[in-house]
């Protein structure tokens, strides 16, 4: 038992602007990310940082109310922490997975600070000093930071991809689809492949395609330099069926996000590559455990992005540093952000990669002024509906996506 015990938990919702609104099959990110920053303070003066998606009173209370469970809890007792927050039976009624992730991040941060070493060094020791990332290409509306820019056409997407490659050095590129009719997105994907010879590609329509559309799309891109075909259809049965027709590895971050689903996938072999997310899986340690299972059963491993700021990005980097079977460039929305809440501002890409922090713990610190500034922006703007599109009032998503139903194939106009 250590002398480092949880004394206080603080949660602060923030809104950090994006370059432009990012569109996806379920709606859009409305020009900003809303996140909740968690601080865990111990009775001996350490403060650890965590982060999870969303904000507002419910999110804040869901984190801060855990002090009734955790006051006096030894931060080194991480397995006991998991059961205290995410008891398997209770979680059927109150899923606290992402909140647990944020608390785990903070405890790991504290442990690293107390030991004077980075988190990755006591989670097995780093195997790599930097983690490669893919560009994350979206169909975008014009935004305050780029009012003249929008991505709707193959030419616009290619121009943006080349710009990102020149700026950050990306050698892998992911197109977030599910926004326009599949054949338009196919033309965009093929144009990216032609403009980026030798680079790796991946396509993710967020489960929006019908099985027939997914088969047509997949067969059309079989000859390209694909990493994988990510969540083209929804559910293991359809993904398993798709693998009978298309010779591209399938991947998911939607239908395998816990160990029961991972076991089902091992039995069914619906998905070839598992995208591990440090918040969706409930922390860094569950992701490392899942990666070991994937290695045992011959499944690929990648790193998923859920709209992170620098605290969660640090967890992704530490996880990526220690997982031996990380076989793909990681995902990150990070280059779409205009700012961050960590000291020093946004982390920097070099040759398409970001260095794993070397400071004690997670290796990042809160910029208190930025935290105050973006908390005020959250209070001013509030949240937004992830499953709504500001350019299509009254629309809501269906699976398969009803955007496919437009026989003209016309592209929806930008908002306003």
N, C-alpha and C positions, 0 to 999 in steps of 0.2 A: 504494500500500500504506500502511495506517495502522499506528500503533504499538500498536493495541488488539487484543490477541490472547487467545484463550481459555486460561485457566490451570486452572480447576476447574469441575466441574459437581456440584451437590448436588440431590438429589431427596428430598422429604419428603411421605409420604402423610398426608392429613388426612381427618377425618370432621366435617362440619358439619351440625347438625340442621335438619330441616324442620319446619314447623308441623304437618304430618300426612303419613302415607304417601300417595303419589300413584300411582294405578292407571293402567295402560295395557294395550294388547292383548297385550304380551309378558310381563306380570307386574306389577312395581311397583318404585318407589323406596321402600325400607323405612323411611321416616321420616328419611332422612339422605342427603346426597350424599358420595360418596367421590371425592376428587380427589388428584392428585399435583402438588405445587408444585415447580417447577424454578428453581434459581438458577444462573446462569452468571456466573462471576467472571473478570475479565480480569487480565492481568499488570500493568496500570497502575491497578488498584484499583476499577474499575467493577463493579457487580453488576446484572445484568438479570434480570427475572422472567418465568417462563412457567408454564403450567398445562395439564394434560390429564386426561382421565377415568380413573377406576380408581385402585387403590392396591395396596400390598403389596410383597413382595420382588421379584417379577418386574417390576413397573412401575418400582420404584426402580432396579433394575439396568439395565433397558432404557435409562434416561436416563443414569445415571452411567457406564455402560460406554462411552458414546460418547466419553468423554475420550480413549480410545485412538485414535479417528479425528480428534478435533478439537483436541487440545492444540496450541497455537501457531497455530490458525486465526484469520485476520483476520476480525473480526466484520462488517466491511463487505462481505466477499466472500460475499454471500448466495446467489448462483446456485451457486457452488462448494460451499457448505454443503449445498445441496439434493442435489447429486450425491454428496457424501461420505456422507450419511445414507441417501438414498432412491434409490440406483442402480436404474434401472428393472428390470434383470434380477434383481438380488439381492432386490428387493422382492417378487418372486413367492414367495420362501421366507421372507422376514422383513419384513413390512410395518411400517415405522416411521413412517407418515404422521403420527400424532398426536404422537409424540415429536419428530419434526422440527418440527411446529407450535410446540411448547413452546420448543424451542431457538431457532427463528426469532423468536418473541415476545421472548425474552430478548435476542437480538442487536439487534433493532430498538429495544428499550428502552435498551440501552447506547448505540447510535448517537445516539438522541435526547438522552440525557443528555450525551454528549460534545459534541454540537452546540448543546445548550441550547435545544432546541425540541421540541414534541410530535411523536410519530410521524406523525400525519396531515399535518403540514406538509411532511415530505419524501417523502410518498407521493402527492404531487400537490397538496396544499393542500386544506384543508377547504372543502366547499361548504355545509355546515350545521354549526351549533354545538351542536345537540342531535339526538338520534335518538328518534323516536317508537316506543313499544312497545305490543303488544297484551297484554291480560290473558291469562293462560294458565290455563284452567279445567280442573280434573281431577275425576273421580270419586275421592273421598278416603275413606280410613278415618279414624276418630277418632284424634287424635294427642296426645302429651303437652302440646303448647301449646294444644290446643283439644279436650279430651276429650269435650265435649258436642256437638262439631261433626262432621258427616260430610256428604258430598255423594253422594247416590244418586238423588234425585228431581228433577223439574223445579223444584219449589218451592225446594229446597235450593240448586240451582245458581244460580237467579235471585237468591236472597238473597245468595249469595257474590259474584256478578258485580256487583250493585249496591253491595255493601260495598267491593269493590276499586275500582270507578269513583269512589265518593265519596272514598276514601282516596288514590288515585293519579292520578285523572283520565283513565283509559283511555277511548279512543273506538273501539277495535277489540278484538275478543274472540275467542279461539280455544278451542274445546272439544276436548280430547283424548278420543277415543272408543275403540271397540274393546273395551269392557269388558262392556257389557250387550247384549242383543238389539237389532238395528238400529232397530226401531220404537220402543223405549223411548228410545234416544238421539235419534231423530228428534223425539220429543215434547219432549225436553229442549232441543234446538236451536231448535225452533219457539217454545218458551216464552222462551228468551233473546232471540230476535228481537222478540217482542211486548213484552218488558219493557225493551228498549233501542232504541227507535225512532231511526233515523238513524245508529246506530253500525254499524260494519263487523263482519262475522262470518266465521269460517273453521272448518272441521271436519276433524279429522285422526284417523282410526281406525288409523293405523299399519299399513296394508295388510291389515287383518283381514277385510274384507268380501269376499264372493263377488261376481263380476261382476253377477249378478242383483240382489243386495241393494244394490250400489252404484248401479245404474241406478235402482232404486226410490227410494232415499234421495235421489239427485241430482235426479231429476225432481220430487220432493216439495218441494225447497228452491229450485228455480230462481227463484222470485219474490221471494226474500229478498235482503238487501243483502250478498251474499257477496263476499269477496275471492277465494277459491279453494277447491277441493275437494282436500285434501292427502292423497296416498297412500291413497286408498280401497281400491285393489286393488294386488297386488304385480306388478311387472315392467312393462317398456315395452309388450309386446304387449297386456296387459290394459288398461293405461292408454290406449293408442291406441284400442282397441276401445270403451272407455267414452266417449271423446270423440265417438263417432258417435251416442250416445244422449242425452248430457247437455250442456246449454248453460251450463256453468260452467267457468271456467278450471281446469285441473288443475295441481297442484303436487307437488313431491317433494323430500325430503331423503334418500331411500334408494336410488333407482336411478340418480341422477346426482350422484355425489360425486367425480368425477375428469374429466379432459379427454377421455379416450377415450369415456366414457359421455355426456359432453356432445356430442361429435361424433355419436354414434349417435342422440341425441335430436334433433339438428338435422336429420339425415337422415330420421328416422322421425316426428317431430312427435308424440310421445306425451304430452309434458308442456309446459305453457305457462309455468310459473313455476318457477324454480330457487331453492331455499333454500340459500344459501351459509353454510357453517359454518367458522369459522376453524380449528377443530381437524380436522374431517373432511377438509377440502381441503388440510391441511398447512401452514396459515399465513394471514396477512393478504394477502400478496402474491399467492398463487395465487387467492384469492377476487377480488381486483381484476382479475386477468387474465381469470378466468371471467366476471366481470360485463361486461367489454368484449366478449367473444365473444357473450354473451347480447344485448347492445345491437345488435351487428352483425346478428344473425339474428332480431331481434324477439321475444326471450324476456323475460319479466318476471323481476325479481330481488327476493328477500326475504332476510332474515337468520334463520338457524336457531339454535335454542338447544339445547345438549347437556348442560345441567345445570351451568352455570358458576358459579364464584365471581368475585370482583371483578377478578382478573387477566385471565381470559378475557373478562369483560364489557368491560373496557377495550379489548381487541382488537376486539371487535364494534363498539364505539363509534367507534374510529378508522377501521375499515373503512367503517362506515355514513356517516361524515363525508365520505369522499372519493369514494364510488361515485355517479356522477351519475344512474344509472338505477335507484336504489333506489326502488321504486314502492309499497311496502307498509310498514306498521308492523312492526317487528322482533319476533321471539319472544324471551321470556326466562322462565326458571323463577325468576328472581331474587327476586321478591316472596314466594315460598314459603319462602325461607331465614330462619332466625332470626338469623343472624349472618354475619360474613365474617372473612377473615384479613388485610384491608388496614387501614392506619391510618385512623382516623376512622369505622370501621364501614361498614355498607352504604351504597352510593350511593343517592341519593334521586331519586324520581320527582317531576316537576312537570308538571302538565297532561298526564300520560301519557307524558312523555319524560324522558330522562336526558341531562344535559349531557356533551358530549365533554370528557374531561380536558384541562386546559390546561397542566399541568406538563410538564417535560422528559421525553422518552421516552414510556412508557405513561401516566405521570402518576399512578401508584399506588405505594405502598410497603407492604412487609410489616410487619404488627404482630407482632413477635417473640413476645410473650406469647400472642397468639391462635394463632399457628402452633404453639407448644409445647402449648397446651391442646388443640387439635383433633388434633394428632398423638397425644397421649396417649389421646384418645377413640377414635381409629382403632385404637391398640394394644389398647384394652379391648374394642371391639366387632367389630373386623375388618371384612371386606367383607360383601357380601350378593349374592345371585343375582338379577341384574336380570330374568332370564327366569323368575322364580318369584313367586307371589302368596302373601303370608303368610296370607291369608284362605282359601286353597284348597290345603291340603297335598296333595302328590302330583300337582297339576295341572301341565301344561306346555303351551305354546302350539302351536297348529296354524295353518296358513294355508290356507283361511279359518279363522277362529277357532272352536274347538269350543264356545265359550260360546253360539253361536247355536243349538246343537242341543237346548236345553232347551225342549220343547214347551209347558211351562206359562208360560214367560216370567218365572218367578220371579226375583227379584233376590237374588244371593248375600248371605249375612249377613256382617257385619263380623267380623274375627278375634276369637275368644274368646267 
